[in-house]
Amino acid sequence: MPASKVSSESNSSTVYVLVVFIVLFLAAATFAVVMFLGNEELRKNAETAQTELEKFGTSNELREVRPLVQKNKTVLAQLSADMKQLCSWIGGDDLAELSLVGAKVTTEKRLKETWEQLAMVLTNPEEGDPSVGLANIVDAMIKENRTLGQQFAQVEKEKMEQVRRQEQVLKGKDDEIAQLKGDLATASSAAQTSEQSYSRRVKDLGDRFEELIKRINDEKAQLQSENDKLTKQMEELQKEIAKYDEKIKEMEVVLQQIRPSPDMELAALDADGTVVSVNSRDMLAYISLAKNDHIYRGLTFTVYDSYTSIPKTGKGKGKLEVVEILDTISKCRITEYDSTYPIMEKDIIANLIWDKDKKYQFCVAGDFDFDQNGEIDPDGREQIVSLINNWGGQAVSSLSVDTDFLVLGQPSAVPMRPREEDFDRNTEVVKKYNQAVQNAEKYKAILQSGKSLGVPTFNTSRFFRFIGYHPRGVIERKKRI
């Protein structure tokens, strides 16, 4: 075979093979494109399906409800059936055919009044809250109903017992009535049999009744007489008791005079606390008394040296006024201060009126210059009394063996005796004169009793020094001496 012919055939085969390869390649490419487009459509459909599925629930939620799937039923169908069954149990047949859409709103609307009524019916309204659950609420109602049933049964039992007792009482009354009827029938028969006998019996009963009335009246008169005697004896005993009470008081006074009594002056010289620290620049001091000691804002104290005893004159190195009460200490304003004799830490403080353990009794008498301006104040005594009572003491107007301290002002000034004609007309001048005389005599009597009983006596200045108090005007003049 010629070489050219062989070469031609070889070239022709190569072309055929190349054509076949190209055709197969195009067919494979076409098939790949078709498959790619199909897979893309399937992927989109899968994503759409997954999105729709996520609207129904998360993977965990779907996994949780998967056991609900039954033969020939979907999960939604089973949930819908369960939902309708629950609605039927809760709201009856009218809620049994609710659709899933809007079931919650419809059920809440249907049960709104029911929850309110349950809260009103139950003994504990909190048990009727929807969050408790209908089953728990029903259990609570059953328990309450059972309790009420037991209480009703107990009441019914007591009522039946009471009825039984009443029946017994009525039966006894019926027996008495029957007995009375029998007696009445007997009496009627006797009356019918013998009118004379009946009249005699009536007369006899009348006589006996009159005799009984007379005896009762006599006994009443005798009792009244005895009651009068007893009343008179009681009055006499009351008088005797009053006399003995008066004698006892007199004996107590005599006994107080002859018996050595504790020196109350020493109580006035007792310290009540100490100075903890001093801020001279701000005129402040802190004391050891606090809230548990029952002190008061406005309470004042006199300050004394810690190394000396309180002098009987009551004069100290300074004065404090409580302005703030704390848990362990109290803050005080320094109302009197001497830079050459300063208040220092550990100095002692005292107030004659205040005591954390005892309530002292003060007898207050006389006229007082409370403002310390040289003039008697019309309400001076009342201000002293108010000060004592407000700071824990007890102010009285008469002296007795129970009195701890005597606070004396000036004796009441007695004006010139009015004319005799003023006495005859009982004018205001006479009334004022008589009142002044009575006040002067009372002052003198209290002064004498105080001496005889040995009651510590304080004039106005000494009293103010022992309580660390000064009227506002005096404080301003002595501030920062």
Residue pairs with C-beta under 8 A, 6 or more apart in sequence:
53 62
56 62
56 76
57 65
62 75
65 75
65 79
66 75
68 75
68 78
68 79
68 82
69 75
69 78
70 78
73 81
76 100
79 100
80 99
80 100
83 98
83 100
83 103
84 96
84 97
84 98
85 96
87 95
87 96
87 98
87 103
87 107
88 95
88 96
90 107
90 111
90 134
91 107
91 110
91 111
94 110
95 106
95 107
95 110
98 106
98 107
111 130
115 128
115 129
115 130
118 128
118 137
118 141
119 125
119 128
119 129
120 128
121 128
121 141
122 128
122 137
122 140
122 141
122 144
123 144
124 140
126 132
127 136
127 137
127 140
128 137
132 140
190 197
190 198
191 197
191 198
252 401
253 401
253 449
253 452
253 453
256 401
256 453
256 454
257 452
257 453
257 454
261 453
261 454
264 404
264 405
264 455
264 456
265 312
265 456
267 360
267 404
268 310
268 314
268 352
268 405
268 456
268 466
269 309
269 310
269 312
269 350
270 310
270 350
271 304
271 310
271 348
271 349
271 350
272 289
272 301
272 349
272 350
272 351
272 354
272 355
272 356
273 287
273 288
273 289
273 293
273 301
273 348
273 349
274 287
274 288
274 306
274 346
274 347
274 348
274 349
275 285
275 286
275 287
275 288
275 303
275 343
275 344
275 345
275 346
275 347
275 348
275 349
276 286
276 287
276 288
276 329
276 345
277 285
277 286
277 345
278 284
278 285
278 286
278 334
278 342
278 343
278 344
278 345
279 285
280 334
280 337
280 342
280 343
283 333
283 334
283 337
283 480
284 331
284 332
284 333
284 334
285 303
285 320
285 331
285 332
285 334
285 343
286 329
286 330
286 331
286 332
287 301
287 320
287 322
287 329
287 330
287 332
287 349
288 329
289 295
289 329
289 330
289 356
290 325
290 326
290 327
290 328
290 329
290 330
291 325
291 326
291 327
293 356
294 356
294 392
295 322
295 325
295 330
295 354
295 356
296 322
296 354
296 390
296 391
296 392
297 322
297 323
297 324
297 325
298 321
298 322
299 321
299 322
299 351
299 354
299 391
300 319
300 320
300 321
300 322
300 335
300 351
300 467
300 468
300 469
300 470
301 319
301 320
301 322
301 332
301 349
301 350
301 351
301 468
302 314
302 316
302 318
302 319
302 349
302 350
302 351
302 465
302 466
302 467
302 468
303 316
303 317
303 318
303 319
303 320
303 343
303 347
303 348
303 349
303 468
304 310
304 311
304 316
304 317
304 347
304 348
304 349
304 350
305 317
305 347
305 348
306 344
306 346
306 347
306 348
310 316
310 348
310 350
313 462
313 465
314 352
314 462
314 463
314 465
314 466
315 465
316 465
316 468
317 338
317 341
317 342
317 343
317 347
318 334
318 335
318 336
318 337
318 338
318 341
318 342
318 343
319 334
319 335
319 336
319 468
319 469
319 470
320 332
320 333
320 334
320 335
320 343
320 349
320 468
321 332
321 333
321 335
321 468
322 330
322 331
322 332
323 331
323 332
323 333
324 330
324 331
334 343
335 468
335 470
335 475
335 478
335 479
336 470
336 475
336 478
336 479
336 481
337 343
337 479
337 480
337 481
338 481
339 480
339 481
349 468
350 466
350 468
351 391
351 466
351 467
351 468
352 360
352 405
352 458
352 463
352 466
352 467
353 360
353 362
353 387
353 388
353 391
353 392
353 393
353 467
354 391
354 392
354 393
355 392
359 392
359 393
359 394
360 393
360 394
360 404
360 405
361 393
361 394
361 396
361 402
361 403
361 404
361 405
362 388
362 393
362 394
362 395
362 396
362 403
362 404
362 405
362 406
362 407
363 395
363 396
363 397
363 398
363 399
363 403
363 405
363 406
363 407
363 446
363 450
363 455
364 381
364 384
364 385
364 388
364 395
364 396
364 397
364 407
364 409
365 381
365 397
365 406
365 407
365 408
365 409
365 442
365 443
365 446
365 447
366 381
366 408
366 409
366 410
366 411
366 412
366 443
367 376
367 380
367 381
367 409
367 410
367 411
367 412
367 413
368 376
368 377
368 380
368 381
368 383
368 384
368 409
368 410
368 460
369 375
369 376
369 377
369 380
369 409
369 410
369 460
370 377
370 379
370 380
370 383
370 384
370 460
370 471
371 377
371 471
371 473
371 474
372 460
372 464
372 470
372 471
372 473
372 474
373 473
376 410
377 383
380 409
381 409
384 395
384 407
384 409
384 463
385 395
387 467
387 469
388 394
388 395
388 407
389 395
391 467
396 403
398 446
399 406
399 446
399 449
399 450
399 453
399 455
401 453
403 453
403 455
404 455
404 456
405 455
405 456
405 457
405 458
406 446
406 450
406 455
406 456
406 457
406 458
407 457
407 458
407 460
407 463
408 443
408 446
408 447
408 450
408 457
408 458
408 459
409 459
409 460
411 440
411 443
411 444
412 436
412 439
412 440
412 443
413 436
414 433
414 436
414 437
414 440
415 432
415 433
415 436
417 433
418 427
418 429
418 430
418 433
422 429
422 430
423 430
447 457
449 455
450 457
451 457
458 466
464 470
470 478
